[in-house]
Amino acid sequence: MQQSYIFAVMKYVAEINVMPHKNLLDPQGKAVSGSMAAIGLPQVSNVRVGKHISLEIEALNENEAFQKADEACKKLLANQVMEYYEISIHSI
Amino acid sequence: MQQSYIFAVMKYVAEINVMPHKNLLDPQGKAVSGSMAAIGLPQVSNVRVGKHISLEIEALNENEAFQKADEACKKLLANQVMEYYEISIHSI
């Protein structure tokens, strides 16, 4: 007897934050921090600036989508010497 | 009778995403999308790249902190002609 399987490929969205490591200087953040007082917002401090990346992934399940997003971060999106990343996955 | 008030200033963290408008071209995102197949991830598409900014705000309450973050976005962090922003506030 022949069996056939149907694998439903789902679409997921990964929201990724790539930020400079907390113990590294962040010149862009420092510049923004310095400007805050000048625009009337002295209550703002400790600004850190990184990247936000959203992407769509085709995968069989959420776990596989996370693996793909993690691979994309490691290989391309983040420089792990200077940056760390956070991934959140949701289906669409 | 004299009354005195003590206002407790709280510290909040604002996590801000500044992204290119969905109907605008995002050359950096397009470049990343194009590279995904080359690094063995053809399942990834529709990459959009923006900024993630975290900052600390001193304020009396969460609502005031949100107002300050919103002001910072409008005045400095986002170019509203080309970008939109999302703010999430939590206390520390």
N, CA and C atoms of all chains as a GROMACS GRO file, in nm:
protein
  552
    1MET      N    1   0.083  -0.120   0.000
    1MET     CA    2   0.000   0.000   0.000
    1MET      C    3   0.087   0.125   0.000
    2GLN      N    4   0.047   0.215  -0.085
    2GLN     CA    5   0.126   0.336  -0.095
    2GLN      C    6   0.070   0.445  -0.003
    3GLN      N    7   0.161   0.507   0.066
    3GLN     CA    8   0.117   0.617   0.153
    3GLN      C    9   0.173   0.748   0.103
    4SER      N   10   0.092   0.847   0.108
    4SER     CA   11   0.145   0.979   0.070
    4SER      C   12   0.129   1.075   0.187
    5TYR      N   13   0.225   1.161   0.201
    5TYR     CA   14   0.221   1.259   0.308
    5TYR      C   15   0.211   1.398   0.249
    6ILE      N   16   0.131   1.478   0.311
    6ILE     CA   17   0.125   1.618   0.270
    6ILE      C   18   0.186   1.702   0.380
    7PHE      N   19   0.291   1.773   0.346
    7PHE     CA   20   0.352   1.862   0.443
    7PHE      C   21   0.306   2.005   0.413
    8ALA      N   22   0.237   2.062   0.507
    8ALA     CA   23   0.189   2.200   0.487
    8ALA      C   24   0.300   2.296   0.526
    9VAL      N   25   0.346   2.370   0.427
    9VAL     CA   26   0.448   2.471   0.455
    9VAL      C   27   0.378   2.598   0.506
   10MET      N   28   0.420   2.643   0.623
   10MET     CA   29   0.359   2.762   0.683
   10MET      C   30   0.451   2.882   0.661
   11LYS      N   31   0.393   2.999   0.672
   11LYS     CA   32   0.473   3.122   0.666
   11LYS      C   33   0.483   3.183   0.804
   12TYR      N   34   0.604   3.217   0.839
   12TYR     CA   35   0.628   3.280   0.969
   12TYR      C   36   0.698   3.415   0.948
   13VAL      N   37   0.677   3.502   1.044
   13VAL     CA   38   0.753   3.627   1.045
   13VAL      C   39   0.849   3.624   1.162
   14ALA      N   40   0.975   3.654   1.135
   14ALA     CA   41   1.074   3.665   1.242
   14ALA      C   42   1.106   3.812   1.264
   15GLU      N   43   1.095   3.855   1.388
   15GLU     CA   44   1.135   3.992   1.425
   15GLU      C   45   1.267   3.979   1.502
   16ILE      N   46   1.370   4.040   1.447
   16ILE     CA   47   1.504   4.021   1.502
   16ILE      C   48   1.562   4.156   1.545
   17ASN      N   49   1.615   4.162   1.666
   17ASN     CA   50   1.689   4.280   1.711
   17ASN      C   51   1.836   4.244   1.718
   18VAL      N   52   1.919   4.322   1.652
   18VAL     CA   53   2.064   4.305   1.661
   18VAL      C   54   2.120   4.428   1.732
   19MET      N   55   2.175   4.407   1.850
   19MET     CA   56   2.220   4.522   1.932
   19MET      C   57   2.369   4.510   1.965
   20PRO      N   58   2.437   4.625   1.983
   20PRO     CA   59   2.577   4.620   2.026
   20PRO      C   60   2.585   4.562   2.167
   21HIS      N   61   2.686   4.480   2.193
   21HIS     CA   62   2.704   4.422   2.327
   21HIS      C   63   2.704   4.532   2.432
   22LYS      N   64   2.645   4.501   2.548
   22LYS     CA   65   2.627   4.603   2.651
   22LYS      C   66   2.759   4.660   2.702
   23ASN      N   67   2.865   4.580   2.699
   23ASN     CA   68   2.993   4.628   2.751
   23ASN      C   69   3.081   4.691   2.642
   24LEU      N   70   3.024   4.710   2.522
   24LEU     CA   71   3.099   4.778   2.416
   24LEU      C   72   3.048   4.921   2.399
   25LEU      N   73   3.136   5.008   2.357
   25LEU     CA   74   3.094   5.144   2.324
   25LEU      C   75   2.996   5.141   2.208
   26ASP      N   76   2.901   5.232   2.212
   26ASP     CA   77   2.804   5.244   2.103
   26ASP      C   78   2.804   5.391   2.061
   27PRO      N   79   2.891   5.428   1.968
   27PRO     CA   80   2.909   5.570   1.935
   27PRO      C   81   2.780   5.637   1.888
   28GLN      N   82   2.699   5.562   1.809
   28GLN     CA   83   2.574   5.620   1.760
   28GLN      C   84   2.478   5.648   1.876
   29GLY      N   85   2.471   5.552   1.970
   29GLY     CA   86   2.388   5.572   2.088
   29GLY      C   87   2.435   5.690   2.173
   30LYS      N   88   2.566   5.699   2.191
   30LYS     CA   89   2.623   5.811   2.267
   30LYS      C   90   2.586   5.945   2.203
   31ALA      N   91   2.595   5.951   2.071
   31ALA     CA   92   2.561   6.075   2.000
   31ALA      C   93   2.414   6.111   2.022
   32VAL      N   94   2.327   6.011   2.015
   32VAL     CA   95   2.184   6.037   2.036
   32VAL      C   96   2.159   6.080   2.181
   33SER      N   97   2.223   6.010   2.277
   33SER     CA   98   2.210   6.050   2.418
   33SER      C   99   2.245   6.196   2.436
   34GLY      N  100   2.357   6.237   2.375
   34GLY     CA  101   2.402   6.375   2.388
   34GLY      C  102   2.306   6.476   2.329
   35SER      N  103   2.233   6.435   2.225
   35SER     CA  104   2.140   6.527   2.160
   35SER      C  105   2.009   6.544   2.236
   36MET      N  106   1.979   6.447   2.325
   36MET     CA  107   1.847   6.449   2.390
   36MET      C  108   1.827   6.575   2.474
   37ALA      N  109   1.928   6.615   2.551
   37ALA     CA  110   1.915   6.736   2.633
   37ALA      C  111   1.892   6.857   2.543
   38ALA      N  112   1.959   6.859   2.428
   38ALA     CA  113   1.949   6.973   2.337
   38ALA      C  114   1.809   6.988   2.278
   39ILE      N  115   1.735   6.878   2.266
   39ILE     CA  116   1.599   6.889   2.212
   39ILE      C  117   1.495   6.889   2.324
   40GLY      N  118   1.539   6.917   2.447
   40GLY     CA  119   1.445   6.933   2.557
   40GLY      C  120   1.403   6.805   2.625
   41LEU      N  121   1.486   6.701   2.616
   41LEU     CA  122   1.452   6.574   2.681
   41LEU      C  123   1.568   6.525   2.769
   42PRO      N  124   1.600   6.602   2.876
   42PRO     CA  125   1.711   6.560   2.961
   42PRO      C  126   1.680   6.433   3.041
   43GLN      N  127   1.552   6.390   3.042
   43GLN     CA  128   1.514   6.269   3.117
   43GLN      C  129   1.559   6.142   3.048
   44VAL      N  130   1.604   6.156   2.923
   44VAL     CA  131   1.641   6.037   2.844
   44VAL      C  132   1.791   6.012   2.855
   45SER      N  133   1.829   5.888   2.880
   45SER     CA  134   1.971   5.854   2.891
   45SER      C  135   1.994   5.712   2.840
   46ASN      N  136   2.120   5.674   2.840
   46ASN     CA  137   2.156   5.535   2.805
   46ASN      C  138   2.096   5.486   2.674
   47VAL      N  139   2.109   5.566   2.571
   47VAL     CA  140   2.053   5.527   2.442
   47VAL      C  141   2.146   5.427   2.374
   48ARG      N  142   2.091   5.320   2.325
   48ARG     CA  143   2.169   5.225   2.244
   48ARG      C  144   2.096   5.203   2.112
   49VAL      N  145   2.173   5.203   2.005
   49VAL     CA  146   2.113   5.194   1.872
   49VAL      C  147   2.161   5.066   1.804
   50GLY      N  148   2.068   4.987   1.759
   50GLY     CA  149   2.102   4.866   1.685
   50GLY      C  150   2.012   4.852   1.563
   51LYS      N  151   1.999   4.729   1.514
   51LYS     CA  152   1.917   4.706   1.395
   51LYS      C  153   1.792   4.628   1.431
   52HIS      N  154   1.684   4.659   1.363
   52HIS     CA  155   1.566   4.574   1.372
   52HIS      C  156   1.540   4.516   1.233
   53ILE      N  157   1.530   4.385   1.224
   53ILE     CA  158   1.513   4.319   1.095
   53ILE      C  159   1.387   4.233   1.101
   54SER      N  160   1.298   4.250   1.004
   54SER     CA  161   1.184   4.159   0.996
   54SER      C  162   1.196   4.081   0.868
   55LEU      N  163   1.166   3.952   0.874
   55LEU     CA  164   1.174   3.869   0.753
   55LEU      C  165   1.070   3.760   0.756
   56GLU      N  166   1.034   3.713   0.638
   56GLU     CA  167   0.937   3.604   0.626
   56GLU      C  168   1.010   3.474   0.598
   57ILE      N  169   0.964   3.368   0.663
   57ILE     CA  170   1.030   3.238   0.650
   57ILE      C  171   0.924   3.132   0.618
   58GLU      N  172   0.952   3.049   0.519
   58GLU     CA  173   0.866   2.933   0.493
   58GLU      C  174   0.924   2.814   0.568
   59ALA      N  175   0.843   2.753   0.653
   59ALA     CA  176   0.893   2.640   0.732
   59ALA      C  177   0.775   2.550   0.770
   60LEU      N  178   0.809   2.428   0.813
   60LEU     CA  179   0.703   2.333   0.849
   60LEU      C  180   0.644   2.365   0.986
   61ASN      N  181   0.725   2.422   1.072
   61ASN     CA  182   0.674   2.457   1.205
   61ASN      C  183   0.758   2.570   1.264
   62GLU      N  184   0.712   2.618   1.379
   62GLU     CA  185   0.774   2.734   1.440
   62GLU      C  186   0.919   2.708   1.477
   63ASN      N  187   0.945   2.586   1.521
   63ASN     CA  188   1.081   2.551   1.562
   63ASN      C  189   1.178   2.558   1.443
   64GLU      N  190   1.134   2.505   1.327
   64GLU     CA  191   1.218   2.512   1.208
   64GLU      C  192   1.239   2.657   1.165
   65ALA      N  193   1.133   2.738   1.176
   65ALA     CA  194   1.145   2.880   1.140
   65ALA      C  195   1.249   2.949   1.228
   66PHE      N  196   1.246   2.913   1.358
   66PHE     CA  197   1.344   2.973   1.450
   66PHE      C  198   1.486   2.932   1.411
   67GLN      N  199   1.504   2.804   1.376
   67GLN     CA  200   1.638   2.757   1.334
   67GLN      C  201   1.689   2.835   1.213
   68LYS      N  202   1.599   2.858   1.117
   68LYS     CA  203   1.638   2.931   0.995
   68LYS      C  204   1.676   3.075   1.030
   69ALA      N  205   1.596   3.139   1.116
   69ALA     CA  206   1.625   3.276   1.155
   69ALA      C  207   1.759   3.284   1.229
   70ASP      N  208   1.781   3.185   1.316
   70ASP     CA  209   1.906   3.181   1.392
   70ASP      C  210   2.026   3.167   1.297
   71GLU      N  211   2.009   3.079   1.196
   71GLU     CA  212   2.116   3.059   1.098
   71GLU      C  213   2.144   3.189   1.020
   72ALA      N  214   2.035   3.259   0.982
   72ALA     CA  215   2.050   3.386   0.909
   72ALA      C  216   2.126   3.488   0.995
   73CYS      N  217   2.095   3.492   1.126
   73CYS     CA  218   2.164   3.585   1.216
   73CYS      C  219   2.312   3.552   1.224
   74LYS      N  220   2.341   3.423   1.245
   74LYS     CA  221   2.481   3.380   1.263
   74LYS      C  222   2.563   3.403   1.137
   75LYS      N  223   2.502   3.373   1.019
   75LYS     CA  224   2.578   3.378   0.895
   75LYS      C  225   2.586   3.517   0.834
   76LEU      N  226   2.483   3.600   0.859
   76LEU     CA  227   2.475   3.724   0.782
   76LEU      C  228   2.438   3.848   0.861
   77LEU      N  229   2.338   3.836   0.949
   77LEU     CA  230   2.277   3.958   1.003
   77LEU      C  231   2.353   4.018   1.121
   78ALA      N  232   2.414   3.933   1.203
   78ALA     CA  233   2.482   3.984   1.322
   78ALA      C  234   2.630   3.950   1.319
   79ASN      N  235   2.709   4.042   1.368
   79ASN     CA  236   2.851   4.016   1.388
   79ASN      C  237   2.867   3.983   1.536
   80GLN      N  238   2.881   3.854   1.567
   80GLN     CA  239   2.871   3.811   1.706
   80GLN      C  240   2.988   3.856   1.795
   81VAL      N  241   3.092   3.906   1.732
   81VAL     CA  242   3.201   3.962   1.813
   81VAL      C  243   3.154   4.092   1.880
   82MET      N  244   3.075   4.170   1.807
   82MET     CA  245   3.035   4.302   1.858
   82MET      C  246   2.886   4.313   1.890
   83GLU      N  247   2.809   4.216   1.845
   83GLU     CA  248   2.664   4.230   1.858
   83GLU      C  249   2.600   4.103   1.914
   84TYR      N  250   2.486   4.119   1.979
   84TYR     CA  251   2.403   4.004   2.015
   84TYR      C  252   2.268   4.021   1.948
   85TYR      N  253   2.192   3.911   1.940
   85TYR     CA  254   2.063   3.922   1.873
   85TYR      C  255   1.953   3.851   1.950
   86GLU      N  256   1.830   3.897   1.928
   86GLU     CA  257   1.710   3.835   1.987
   86GLU      C  258   1.614   3.808   1.872
   87ILE      N  259   1.551   3.691   1.876
   87ILE     CA  260   1.458   3.652   1.769
   87ILE      C  261   1.321   3.626   1.829
   88SER      N  262   1.217   3.681   1.770
   88SER     CA  263   1.083   3.634   1.806
   88SER      C  264   1.010   3.596   1.678
   89ILE      N  265   0.942   3.480   1.686
   89ILE     CA  266   0.876   3.422   1.569
   89ILE      C  267   0.725   3.423   1.589
   90HIS      N  268   0.650   3.465   1.489
   90HIS     CA  269   0.506   3.439   1.494
   90HIS      C  270   0.455   3.403   1.355
   91SER      N  271   0.349   3.326   1.350
   91SER     CA  272   0.298   3.279   1.221
   91SER      C  273   0.208   3.386   1.159
   92ILE      N  274   0.196   3.382   1.026
   92ILE     CA  275   0.106   3.477   0.960
   92ILE      C  276   0.003   3.400   0.877
   93MET      N  277  -0.256   7.483   5.711
   93MET     CA  278  -0.179   7.358   5.720
   93MET      C  279  -0.098   7.336   5.593
   94GLN      N  280   0.024   7.302   5.612
   94GLN     CA  281   0.110   7.284   5.496
   94GLN      C  282   0.113   7.138   5.452
   95GLN      N  283   0.101   7.118   5.326
   95GLN     CA  284   0.108   6.981   5.274
   95GLN      C  285   0.231   6.966   5.185
   96SER      N  286   0.294   6.854   5.196
   96SER     CA  287   0.407   6.831   5.106
   96SER      C  288   0.382   6.703   5.025
   97TYR      N  289   0.423   6.706   4.904
   97TYR     CA  290   0.404   6.592   4.816
   97TYR      C  291   0.540   6.534   4.779
   98ILE      N  292   0.544   6.407   4.776
   98ILE     CA  293   0.666   6.343   4.728
   98ILE      C  294   0.635   6.276   4.594
   99PHE      N  295   0.704   6.317   4.492
   99PHE     CA  296   0.686   6.254   4.362
   99PHE      C  297   0.798   6.156   4.339
  100ALA      N  298   0.764   6.031   4.328
  100ALA     CA  299   0.868   5.929   4.305
  100ALA      C  300   0.896   5.922   4.156
  101VAL      N  301   1.016   5.957   4.119
  101VAL     CA  302   1.053   5.945   3.978
  101VAL      C  303   1.096   5.801   3.952
  102MET      N  304   1.034   5.740   3.852
  102MET     CA  305   1.063   5.602   3.819
  102MET      C  306   1.151   5.598   3.694
  103LYS      N  307   1.216   5.485   3.678
  103LYS     CA  308   1.296   5.466   3.555
  103LYS      C  309   1.225   5.366   3.465
  104TYR      N  310   1.215   5.402   3.341
  104TYR     CA  311   1.153   5.314   3.242
  104TYR      C  312   1.251   5.288   3.128
  105VAL      N  313   1.231   5.175   3.064
  105VAL     CA  314   1.306   5.147   2.941
  105VAL      C  315   1.209   5.151   2.824
  106ALA      N  316   1.244   5.226   2.721
  106ALA     CA  317   1.163   5.226   2.599
  106ALA      C  318   1.238   5.147   2.492
  107GLU      N  319   1.167   5.052   2.432
  107GLU     CA  320   1.222   4.977   2.319
  107GLU      C  321   1.151   5.027   2.194
  108ILE      N  322   1.226   5.083   2.103
  108ILE     CA  323   1.168   5.151   1.987
  108ILE      C  324   1.216   5.084   1.858
  109ASN      N  325   1.123   5.052   1.771
  109ASN     CA  326   1.158   5.006   1.636
  109ASN      C  327   1.126   5.116   1.536
  110VAL      N  328   1.223   5.152   1.455
  110VAL     CA  329   1.200   5.249   1.348
  110VAL      C  330   1.220   5.175   1.216
  111MET      N  331   1.113   5.163   1.139
  111MET     CA  332   1.118   5.082   1.016
  111MET      C  333   1.079   5.165   0.895
  112PRO      N  334   1.134   5.130   0.777
  112PRO     CA  335   1.091   5.198   0.655
  112PRO      C  336   0.944   5.165   0.626
  113HIS      N  337   0.869   5.264   0.580
  113HIS     CA  338   0.727   5.242   0.545
  113HIS      C  339   0.715   5.123   0.451
  114LYS      N  340   0.606   5.046   0.469
  114LYS     CA  341   0.591   4.922   0.393
  114LYS      C  342   0.581   4.945   0.242
  115ASN      N  343   0.530   5.061   0.202
  115ASN     CA  344   0.514   5.087   0.059
  115ASN      C  345   0.635   5.158  -0.002
  116LEU      N  346   0.742   5.172   0.077
  116LEU     CA  347   0.865   5.230   0.023
  116LEU      C  348   0.968   5.122  -0.003
  117LEU      N  349   1.053   5.146  -0.099
  117LEU     CA  350   1.164   5.055  -0.124
  117LEU      C  351   1.257   5.055  -0.004
  118ASP      N  352   1.315   4.939   0.024
  118ASP     CA  353   1.410   4.927   0.134
  118ASP      C  354   1.535   4.860   0.075
  119PRO      N  355   1.628   4.938   0.020
  119PRO     CA  356   1.741   4.882  -0.054
  119PRO      C  357   1.824   4.785   0.032
  120GLN      N  358   1.842   4.820   0.162
  120GLN     CA  359   1.922   4.732   0.248
  120GLN      C  360   1.852   4.597   0.267
  121GLY      N  361   1.720   4.602   0.286
  121GLY     CA  362   1.643   4.478   0.299
  121GLY      C  363   1.648   4.395   0.172
  122LYS      N  364   1.636   4.463   0.057
  122LYS     CA  365   1.643   4.392  -0.073
  122LYS      C  366   1.777   4.321  -0.088
  123ALA      N  367   1.884   4.390  -0.048
  123ALA     CA  368   2.017   4.331  -0.059
  123ALA      C  369   2.029   4.206   0.029
  124VAL      N  370   1.975   4.216   0.150
  124VAL     CA  371   1.980   4.101   0.241
  124VAL      C  372   1.896   3.986   0.186
  125SER      N  373   1.775   4.019   0.135
  125SER     CA  374   1.690   3.915   0.074
  125SER      C  375   1.766   3.840  -0.034
  126GLY      N  376   1.835   3.917  -0.119
  126GLY     CA  377   1.909   3.857  -0.229
  126GLY      C  378   2.021   3.766  -0.183
  127SER      N  379   2.079   3.798  -0.068
  127SER     CA  380   2.191   3.719  -0.018
  127SER      C  381   2.146   3.589   0.048
  128MET      N  382   2.019   3.583   0.088
  128MET     CA  383   1.974   3.467   0.166
  128MET      C  384   1.988   3.335   0.089
  129ALA      N  385   1.949   3.339  -0.041
  129ALA     CA  386   1.960   3.217  -0.121
  129ALA      C  387   2.107   3.174  -0.131
  130ALA      N  388   2.196   3.273  -0.143
  130ALA     CA  389   2.338   3.245  -0.159
  130ALA      C  390   2.399   3.179  -0.035
  131ILE      N  391   2.342   3.204   0.083
  131ILE     CA  392   2.395   3.140   0.204
  131ILE      C  393   2.312   3.019   0.244
  132GLY      N  394   2.232   2.969   0.148
  132GLY     CA  395   2.160   2.844   0.174
  132GLY      C  396   2.029   2.860   0.247
  133LEU      N  397   1.968   2.979   0.237
  133LEU     CA  398   1.839   2.999   0.305
  133LEU      C  399   1.736   3.056   0.207
  134PRO      N  400   1.699   2.977   0.103
  134PRO     CA  401   1.602   3.028   0.006
  134PRO      C  402   1.461   3.044   0.064
  135GLN      N  403   1.439   2.989   0.186
  135GLN     CA  404   1.306   3.000   0.249
  135GLN      C  405   1.279   3.140   0.304
  136VAL      N  406   1.385   3.221   0.308
  136VAL     CA  407   1.370   3.354   0.369
  136VAL      C  408   1.341   3.458   0.260
  137SER      N  409   1.242   3.542   0.284
  137SER     CA  410   1.208   3.646   0.186
  137SER      C  411   1.158   3.771   0.258
  138ASN      N  412   1.130   3.874   0.179
  138ASN     CA  413   1.070   3.996   0.233
  138ASN      C  414   1.144   4.053   0.353
  139VAL      N  415   1.274   4.065   0.342
  139VAL     CA  416   1.352   4.118   0.452
  139VAL      C  417   1.339   4.270   0.454
  140ARG      N  418   1.314   4.324   0.570
  140ARG     CA  419   1.314   4.470   0.587
  140ARG      C  420   1.405   4.505   0.704
  141VAL      N  421   1.488   4.607   0.683
  141VAL     CA  422   1.587   4.642   0.784
  141VAL      C  423   1.559   4.784   0.836
  142GLY      N  424   1.549   4.795   0.965
  142GLY     CA  425   1.530   4.926   1.028
  142GLY      C  426   1.620   4.940   1.148
  143LYS      N  427   1.582   5.029   1.240
  143LYS     CA  428   1.663   5.054   1.358
  143LYS      C  429   1.590   5.005   1.482
  144HIS      N  430   1.668   4.952   1.577
  144HIS     CA  431   1.612   4.924   1.709
  144HIS      C  432   1.686   5.012   1.809
  145ILE      N  433   1.611   5.090   1.886
  145ILE     CA  434   1.671   5.184   1.980
  145ILE      C  435   1.617   5.154   2.119
  146SER      N  436   1.706   5.136   2.215
  146SER     CA  437   1.660   5.124   2.353
  146SER      C  438   1.712   5.245   2.430
  147LEU      N  439   1.626   5.299   2.517
  147LEU     CA  440   1.668   5.414   2.596
  147LEU      C  441   1.602   5.413   2.732
  148GLU      N  442   1.667   5.478   2.828
  148GLU     CA  443   1.611   5.489   2.963
  148GLU      C  444   1.549   5.626   2.980
  149ILE      N  445   1.434   5.628   3.047
  149ILE     CA  446   1.361   5.753   3.066
  149ILE      C  447   1.323   5.767   3.213
  150GLU      N  448   1.348   5.883   3.272
  150GLU     CA  449   1.297   5.912   3.406
  150GLU      C  450   1.163   5.981   3.392
  151ALA      N  451   1.062   5.924   3.457
  151ALA     CA  452   0.928   5.982   3.445
  151ALA      C  453   0.847   5.942   3.568
  152LEU      N  454   0.735   6.012   3.588
  152LEU     CA  455   0.650   5.986   3.706
  152LEU      C  456   0.565   5.862   3.684
  153ASN      N  457   0.532   5.833   3.561
  153ASN     CA  458   0.451   5.714   3.533
  153ASN      C  459   0.474   5.668   3.389
  154GLU      N  460   0.416   5.553   3.359
  154GLU     CA  461   0.440   5.491   3.229
  154GLU      C  462   0.389   5.579   3.115
  155ASN      N  463   0.276   5.645   3.140
  155ASN     CA  464   0.218   5.732   3.038
  155ASN      C  465   0.312   5.847   3.002
  156GLU      N  466   0.371   5.909   3.106
  156GLU     CA  467   0.465   6.019   3.080
  156GLU      C  468   0.588   5.966   3.006
  157ALA      N  469   0.634   5.848   3.045
  157ALA     CA  470   0.750   5.789   2.977
  157ALA      C  471   0.722   5.768   2.829
  158PHE      N  472   0.599   5.721   2.801
  158PHE     CA  473   0.560   5.700   2.661
  158PHE      C  474   0.560   5.833   2.584
  159GLN      N  475   0.506   5.938   2.648
  159GLN     CA  476   0.504   6.070   2.584
  159GLN      C  477   0.645   6.116   2.547
  160LYS      N  478   0.739   6.097   2.643
  160LYS     CA  479   0.878   6.139   2.620
  160LYS      C  480   0.940   6.060   2.505
  161ALA      N  481   0.915   5.928   2.503
  161ALA     CA  482   0.970   5.844   2.397
  161ALA      C  483   0.912   5.885   2.261
  162ASP      N  484   0.782   5.914   2.262
  162ASP     CA  485   0.715   5.956   2.139
  162ASP      C  486   0.775   6.087   2.087
  163GLU      N  487   0.800   6.179   2.182
  163GLU     CA  488   0.860   6.308   2.145
  163GLU      C  489   1.000   6.286   2.086
  164ALA      N  490   1.078   6.198   2.149
  164ALA     CA  491   1.213   6.169   2.099
  164ALA      C  492   1.208   6.114   1.957
  165CYS      N  493   1.110   6.025   1.932
  165CYS     CA  494   1.095   5.967   1.797
  165CYS      C  495   1.062   6.076   1.696
  166LYS      N  496   0.963   6.158   1.731
  166LYS     CA  497   0.918   6.262   1.638
  166LYS      C  498   1.028   6.363   1.607
  167LYS      N  499   1.103   6.403   1.714
  167LYS     CA  500   1.200   6.511   1.697
  167LYS      C  501   1.334   6.464   1.642
  168LEU      N  502   1.370   6.337   1.672
  168LEU     CA  503   1.508   6.297   1.644
  168LEU      C  504   1.525   6.159   1.580
  169LEU      N  505   1.452   6.060   1.632
  169LEU     CA  506   1.488   5.922   1.598
  169LEU      C  507   1.431   5.874   1.465
  170ALA      N  508   1.311   5.921   1.431
  170ALA     CA  509   1.248   5.873   1.308
  170ALA      C  510   1.224   5.987   1.211
  171ASN      N  511   1.241   5.958   1.085
  171ASN     CA  512   1.203   6.050   0.978
  171ASN      C  513   1.067   6.005   0.929
  172GLN      N  514   0.962   6.076   0.973
  172GLN     CA  515   0.827   6.024   0.951
  172GLN      C  516   0.783   6.026   0.806
  173VAL      N  517   0.857   6.093   0.720
  173VAL     CA  518   0.825   6.087   0.578
  173VAL      C  519   0.855   5.946   0.524
  174MET      N  520   0.963   5.886   0.574
  174MET     CA  521   1.007   5.758   0.520
  174MET      C  522   0.994   5.643   0.619
  175GLU      N  523   0.973   5.673   0.745
  175GLU     CA  524   0.977   5.568   0.847
  175GLU      C  525   0.856   5.576   0.941
  176TYR      N  526   0.820   5.462   0.997
  176TYR     CA  527   0.723   5.461   1.107
  176TYR      C  528   0.791   5.401   1.228
  177TYR      N  529   0.731   5.423   1.345
  177TYR     CA  530   0.795   5.369   1.466
  177TYR      C  531   0.694   5.305   1.560
  178GLU      N  532   0.745   5.211   1.640
  178GLU     CA  533   0.665   5.144   1.742
  178GLU      C  534   0.740   5.159   1.874
  179ILE      N  535   0.668   5.188   1.981
  179ILE     CA  536   0.731   5.207   2.112
  179ILE      C  537   0.672   5.107   2.210
  180SER      N  538   0.756   5.038   2.285
  180SER     CA  539   0.703   4.964   2.401
  180SER      C  540   0.782   5.006   2.524
  181ILE      N  541   0.707   5.029   2.633
  181ILE     CA  542   0.764   5.083   2.757
  181ILE      C  543   0.754   4.978   2.866
  182HIS      N  544   0.861   4.957   2.940
  182HIS     CA  545   0.847   4.880   3.064
  182HIS      C  546   0.935   4.941   3.173
  183SER      N  547   0.892   4.922   3.298
  183SER     CA  548   0.967   4.982   3.410
  183SER      C  549   1.085   4.894   3.448
  184ILE      N  550   1.188   4.955   3.507
  184ILE     CA  551   1.303   4.876   3.552
  184ILE      C  552   1.324   4.898   3.702
   0.00000   0.00000   0.00000
